[in-house]
């Protein structure tokens, strides 16, 4: 039995790194979307709610 891990898809040179790169790109896209939403929230004037006045 071989102790080498089997790459998910493709050959040994294109399997794991490509999958990792794809994961990183997806995570960066999600992070960018979250940061854009946060930035949009922070650009709005603050809301004053009665609950926060004490």
C-alpha positions, 0 to 999 in steps of 0.5 A: 500500500502506498503512503502518498496521498491521492490528489483529488483531481488531475495529476500530482502537479495540478491536483492539490495546489489548484484545489487550494488556490480555488479555495483561497479565491473563494474565501477571498471573494467572500471576505471581499463581499463581507468587507464591502457590506461592512463598508457600506454600513459604516458609510451610512449615517448612524441610526438613533434608536430609542432602545439605545438611549437608556 
